[in-house]
Amino acid sequence: MSCVFACLEERRAEPLFQTDYHQNMDRRTFLQAAAAAPAALASTLHQDLPQYRIVSHYQPAALPGMPGPYPGIVARVHAEKAIDSNSEKVDVPTVREMIAQGMRSLTGDADVRDSWARFFNPTDVVGIKVNCSGAPRIMSTPEVVGEIVRNLGLVGLRPDQIWIYERFQNQVDSVHYDRYVPAGVHIWTAEHDRGSIAGYDPDVYVEVDFFGEDDTRSNMAHVVTEHLTKIINVPNMKDHGAAGVTGCLKNIAYGSFSNVARSHSGFKTNTYSFIGTLATVEPLHSRTVLAIMDGLRGVWHGGPFSYNRKFRFYPKQMLFGTDPVAIDRLLLDVIDDKRKAEHATSIWDRSMAHIKPGRDYDDNPNIDRFIREPGHIECASTLGLGVYDIGKIQVRKVEL
């Protein structure tokens, strides 16, 4: 027993992080916090949560990037012309306008440069956390990433102050981001060879034993700890067989740490508590200051990959905010509504009757590999990462 609510107890103590801070979660603290939790939330608690030990010497910012200055606020921009559903050709002028309108709607500024200047200044070193796990079929669209880079230039950042980063080299290579950004922009991956630990910081990690695995540590990418001052999180709208969805939280958490796939084995997954726990680790927590969800295309089954074209769809929208929980809460409905429309099992279905091993999952939307954990988003809200209650989320809608 342990974890999620214990994080709340730790956060009440001062200082929150100390040099070589160790965050241990025990049964007593968990039960005390659970007793104080709202009844509706407490009734849904998993009772077999793992024990996490967080090790980081980085101090949190006075105002951490998540949930940032706009908790519970999401700007949602839809444009029918953004992408052709047949050819998948992206209309760059439309994407440019979507990003301008989304940023202005989020911040309330008349000039989009003022919106970007709220987050970034010419002294920053900015990381763009893309999602390439399904590339080249589904990924953070290079035209979107290119437009983000262009806007960073408008507020004074040089190309060499911008880092596009992801975990796996072969996935990023298939996208060719270099063709869409100026020369000098860094395109960095933690693992040129799968399983390499050279791209990770040995002094910042989360230690947890899920299934008796040999390596019980997940280390943060050293580009985050050593180079970046700010991060823009650019996930897709994707179903995920273990987590329910891949959104802001999973992209920034699993995409910035090593050795994360160990969280799910057999039919069981620990994504419920692991995703949010990773996202709270400093300096990732404080440096992730903006999320731009790329929903031009999406995957409603088989994610995070996209082996079968029939499971791809085209929401033709983008979501903007600083609150990853609020954005992901909206994503839950996007994916589940699409699955319902296609007569597929809900991402909330926890029946073992749908759990079947083998590759049939990739072709059958009524087969699951794991008991999905879309509750990881609500769990993350209990760790202070954002607003989950849909009634408290303000959606600012823009139609182009």
Protein Blocks (a to p, Z undefined) as FASTA:
>chain_A
ZZjlmmmmmmmpccfbdghiacdddfklmmmmmmmpcfklmmmpcfkbccdddddfbdcd
fbdfbgbjmghiacddddfklpcfklopacfklmmmmmmmmmmmmnopablklmmmmmpc
fkbccdddddfklpckbccdfklmmmmmmmmmmnopafklpccddfblklmmmnommlmc
cehiacddfblbghiaklpcfkbccdddfkopablcdcddfklmmmpmbdcddddddddf
klopacfklmmmmmmcghkllmpghjbccklmmmmmmmmpcfklmmmmbdcddfkbccfe
hpabdfblklgccehpacddfblklmmmmmmmmmmmmmmmnopacfkbccfklpcgdjkl
mmmckbcfbdcdfklmmmmmmnopacfblklpccddddZZ
